[in-house]
Amino acid sequence: MEQANKEWLPHLEDAVPQKAKGYTLSMYSIALEAWRRGITVKFYNTTEKKSRLRYSLSYEGKEYTFVGSRGSIVPREAIKICIDKHLTKKYLLRAGIPVPEGEEYSGEVPDEEIVEYSKRLGYPLVIKPSKGTGGKGVIANIRSEEEFRSALSYVRNDLNYPEVIVERYAVGIDHRVFVIGNEVIGAFKRIPANVVGDGVNTIRTLLRVKNKERDKNPSLNGLPITIDKEVHSTLEKVGYTLDSIPKEGERVFLKTKNNVSSGGDSTDATDDLSDEIKKIAIDACKAIPGLIQCGIDMIIDYETNTVSILEINSRASVRNHLFPMEGKARDIPKAIIDYYFPETKGKRKNLLYYFDFDTIHDAFRRGVANEFLVPSLPTGNIDSRRFLLSKKQSSTSFDKWVQKQARELKLNGYIKHLKNNKTSIIVSGCVESVDHFREIVNNRLPKKYKVTRVDEKNWDKPIKIGFEIKEPSISYKESELQVLSKELKELQKERNLYKKKYQEIQKSTSWKVTKPLRAMASLIKMR
């Protein structure tokens, strides 16, 4: 995951607020693309869940509402079909689209009947919830009756998904393909959560390192690979534990499902798809009445140039197309806004600016807002500058004074104190206002602030609308403490898992303290 292997979109790098990272990135990136074209963006919430935001985009009398990446052009009937995986498969079969063989079972069907079907169908198999989302409960490449029984119990009982689908495991590479307006805009391939050995560190240590890297990716921020029952069982199958040390270059898989949100790796594969495969993806989208945009999960066998469609998502996340772990980013938000508002093509006004989503998110979360209209994008002759001030000491009064001057001039940017008695001030706005601010900084600073030098240069990095006082950068030691705190929480979760197993054994009708049980008790105490 070296930076050299990534080609992210320049206009999105450093332009994603903290609360817009992770799952929220799809919504924010599409709203940002629209806003940068002069389209009016409004966030709102009509549900009791304070975090479930919707947004509307309006331009010259035309308005569409959005949920995630899906706009209101998509009819309700198409949405219902896509939610029901088995019904989706029926529509695909009618259109001659290749899908894996399988059956759906309601919650009333006993486990034994499903197990018998699995044996008739033949392993390897996949089991998944009929109406699950985000890859939750999808167990793939099940190779025996014992594994199938365990997976079935896990999905039905532990995850509480009584309605399940059982189907053949398709051989090939898992892909997510995004289609809109009869065109494939992007595709990335996925492999399950994994670590690559270095011959020195344990799987547990390698996982911590990988999670730190994932956290640097705006798409994966706050979405670490979690240690759960699936991780332990997956490692057990290959004779490993979290404390095993894999060989250098050895890839060790931690989970069976490929979803990136569950810890999988994403690599752009848009240019790898043949015209035949792209046509199948487009035809699959057309097979659902009224569906004009979707994310298609498909298994591709490149040797035979064949595919198998697993499911279709009418509200597909676009974040992994924007920030793949490897490969070239694909500008899905641009394609979506081009489709909904074709009259705005080529009308991006200023890619330097982005809006403050953190404030919007917090306002809804605290329940102080049900609707939020994003201020219009600054237009006209724009200039952006950085002023580096040398001063003997920082002060709150100075920060507030600078903020007052900037806001009165309707300038965007921030003030931030650096090391060695340096203060950085970023301002952006109309040329006249920037010129006025320059005059203030160079000639009208109050003497009590003891500024000894002012250096100026052009600024070409993203700027958030508004003017804020930024806190000093977190120190290295503080950052390390935060990382250690996250690792401690992971260890506590794992300890609780062992403790639960230990307690279950104790509650059994008759049990004897054997060596393995003593070892488990010692392990719990150590952890």
Helices and strands as residue ranges (DSSP letters): G 3-5, E 6-7, G 18-20, G 22-24, H 25-35, E 40-44, E 54-59, E 62-67, E 70-71, H 76-83, H 85-94, E 102-105, H 111-121, E 125-129, E 139-142, H 145-153, I 154-158, E 164-168, E 173-180, E 184-191, E 194-196, H 203-215, H 229-237, E 251-253, G 260-262, E 265-268, G 270-272, H 275-286, E 293-301, E 306-313, H 319-322, E 327-328, H 332-340, G 342-344, E 353-354, H 357-365, E 371-373, E 382-391, H 396-408, E 412-417, E 422-430, H 431-443, G 447-449, E 451-458, E 463-464, E 467-470, H 476-506, H 515-526
